[in-house]
Structures are given as structure tokens and as C-alpha cells.
Amino acid sequence: MTVIINICGYSVIGELKYSIGNLKKELRKEEIRLEEAKAKADTKTSIHEIEKRAREELNMDYPTKDQIRYIQIK
């Protein structure tokens, strides 16, 4: 009887280890997807990307000397 209980216990342990292994693989895949998403977001928020979008989509540019006004603060 004890042998049967031990065999069942080892079977359950084996199944749990298999499940844990699969969950670890899934977690790693999700971590990779998260890292890729973060990298993609970083490229969209780089200063060069912002400048490019401002020029192309909004027709913006740096001000010329005539457009700059200085104010004196006392």
C-alpha cells in the first residue's frame, strides 16, 4: 500500500514539475514580448523621432532669428 502511495506521489510531483516548466517557458516568452514592446516604445519617444514627426506631420521647424523674442526679467 505504501508503495502505491509513493508512486502516486511521484506521479503528481512529475506532473507539477512539467507544468512548472511549461509556465516558465510561457513567462519567458511574455518577458521577451514585453522587452520588445518597451524597445519599440523607446524608439517612438526618442528625440529624433519626435523631431521627425513634428517636421513631417505638423510642419514644424525651429524658429528663425526673426521669430525669437527676448524678455527682460527684473
C-alpha positions as CSV (number, residue, x, y, z in Angstrom):
1,M,0.0,0.0,0.0
2,T,2.8,2.4,0.9
3,V,4.4,1.7,-2.5
4,I,1.3,2.7,-4.4
5,I,1.0,6.0,-2.4
6,N,4.7,6.7,-3.1
7,I,4.2,6.0,-6.8
8,C,1.1,8.3,-6.9
9,G,3.0,11.0,-5.1
10,Y,5.9,10.8,-7.6
11,S,3.4,10.9,-10.4
12,V,1.8,14.1,-9.0
13,I,5.2,15.6,-8.4
14,G,6.2,14.8,-12.0
15,E,3.1,16.4,-13.4
16,L,3.7,19.5,-11.3
17,K,7.3,19.8,-12.4
18,Y,6.2,19.5,-16.0
19,S,3.5,22.2,-15.5
20,I,6.1,24.5,-13.8
21,G,8.5,24.0,-16.8
22,N,5.7,25.0,-19.2
23,L,4.8,28.0,-17.2
24,K,8.4,29.1,-17.0
25,K,8.6,28.9,-20.8
26,E,5.4,30.9,-21.2
27,L,6.7,33.5,-18.8
28,R,10.0,33.9,-20.7
29,K,8.1,34.4,-23.9
30,E,6.0,37.1,-22.3
31,E,9.1,38.7,-20.9
32,I,10.6,38.8,-24.4
33,R,7.4,40.3,-25.8
34,L,7.5,43.0,-23.0
35,E,11.1,43.8,-23.7
36,E,10.3,44.2,-27.4
37,A,7.3,46.4,-26.7
38,K,9.5,48.6,-24.4
39,A,12.2,48.9,-27.1
40,K,9.6,49.8,-29.6
41,A,8.1,52.5,-27.3
42,D,11.6,53.9,-26.6
43,T,12.2,54.3,-30.3
44,K,9.0,56.2,-30.7
45,T,9.8,58.6,-27.9
46,S,13.4,59.3,-28.9
47,I,14.2,63.0,-29.5
48,H,15.0,62.3,-33.2
49,E,11.7,60.5,-33.7
50,I,9.8,63.4,-32.1
51,E,11.6,65.9,-34.2
52,K,11.0,63.9,-37.4
53,R,7.2,63.6,-36.6
54,A,7.0,67.3,-35.7
55,R,8.6,68.3,-39.1
56,E,6.6,65.8,-41.2
57,E,3.2,65.6,-39.6
58,L,2.9,69.1,-38.1
59,N,5.0,71.1,-40.5
60,M,7.0,72.4,-37.5
61,D,10.6,73.8,-37.6
62,Y,13.0,75.6,-35.4
63,P,12.3,79.3,-35.1
64,T,14.3,81.8,-37.2
65,K,16.1,84.8,-35.6
66,D,13.1,87.0,-36.6
67,Q,10.7,84.8,-34.7
68,I,12.7,84.8,-31.4
69,R,11.8,87.5,-28.8
70,Y,13.7,88.0,-25.6
71,I,12.2,89.5,-22.5
72,Q,14.0,91.1,-19.6
73,I,13.2,89.8,-16.1
74,K,14.0,92.1,-13.2
